[in-house]
Amino acid sequence: MEELSSIPLPLWILLGLILITQGSWMFYDAKKRGEHPWIWGFFGLLNTPTNLIIYLVVTRIIKKVRTCPSCGNKTDVQGSYCSHCGEKLR
């Protein structure tokens, strides 16, 4: 416990501001993208920068798919049309 008390107060304040900023940004970005904003915002308050990297990988790099109602094939969530049959998606 002695190690934690030796860390200066301004460093604790800076860490708190970074975590609040990160959590807020993740909340608003997740809300804009249709993710679960409260879960991601809380997750962003726990750790930095690991949780931010996890958020970016999950929401940007991992391609999300859905099933086309016309042909039943998997297609990209962000696309307006099915990549297999060309049907307009809702």
C-alpha positions in Angstrom: 0.0 0.0 0.0 3.0 2.3 0.5 3.7 2.3 -3.2 0.3 3.8 -4.0 0.7 6.6 -1.5 4.1 7.6 -3.0 2.4 8.5 -6.3 1.9 12.3 -6.5 -1.7 13.7 -6.5 -1.4 15.4 -9.9 -0.6 12.1 -11.5 -3.8 10.6 -9.9 -5.8 13.5 -11.2 -4.4 13.1 -14.7 -5.2 9.4 -14.7 -8.8 10.1 -13.6 -9.2 12.7 -16.4 -7.8 10.3 -19.0 -10.2 7.6 -17.8 -13.2 9.9 -17.8 -12.4 11.2 -21.2 -11.9 7.7 -22.6 -15.1 6.4 -21.1 -17.1 9.4 -22.4 -15.7 9.1 -25.9 -16.4 5.3 -26.0 -20.0 6.0 -24.7 -20.7 8.6 -27.4 -19.0 6.6 -30.2 -20.8 3.4 -29.2 -24.1 5.3 -29.1 -23.5 6.7 -32.6 -22.6 3.2 -34.0 -25.6 1.5 -32.4 -23.6 -0.5 -29.9 -24.3 -0.8 -26.2 -23.2 2.7 -25.0 -23.5 2.2 -21.2 -21.5 -1.0 -21.3 -18.8 0.4 -23.4 -18.7 3.7 -21.5 -18.3 1.8 -18.2 -15.7 -0.5 -19.7 -13.7 2.6 -20.8 -13.6 3.8 -17.1 -11.8 0.7 -16.0 -8.4 0.8 -17.7 -6.4 2.7 -20.2 -5.4 2.1 -23.1 -6.1 -1.6 -23.2 -9.9 -1.2 -23.0 -9.8 1.5 -25.8 -7.8 -0.9 -28.0 -10.3 -3.7 -27.3 -13.2 -1.3 -28.1 -11.7 -0.3 -31.4 -10.9 -3.9 -32.4 -14.4 -5.1 -31.6 -16.3 -2.2 -33.2 -14.1 -1.5 -36.2 -11.9 -4.4 -37.2 -14.2 -7.4 -36.6 -16.6 -7.4 -39.5 -20.2 -7.7 -38.4 -22.6 -9.7 -40.4 -26.3 -10.3 -40.6 -28.6 -12.6 -42.5 -30.2 -11.4 -45.7 -34.0 -11.8 -45.5 -34.2 -12.7 -49.2 -31.5 -15.2 -49.8 -30.5 -16.2 -46.3 -26.7 -15.6 -46.9 -24.6 -13.6 -44.4 -23.8 -10.1 -45.5 -22.1 -7.0 -44.0 -24.2 -5.1 -41.4 -23.1 -1.7 -42.7 -24.0 -2.4 -46.3 -27.3 -1.2 -47.9 -27.5 -4.1 -50.2 -26.9 -7.8 -49.9 -23.6 -8.8 -51.3 -25.0 -12.1 -52.7 -28.4 -11.3 -54.2 -28.4 -7.5 -54.4 -31.6 -7.1 -52.4 -31.9 -3.7 -50.6 -31.6 -4.3 -46.8 -33.5 -2.4 -44.1 
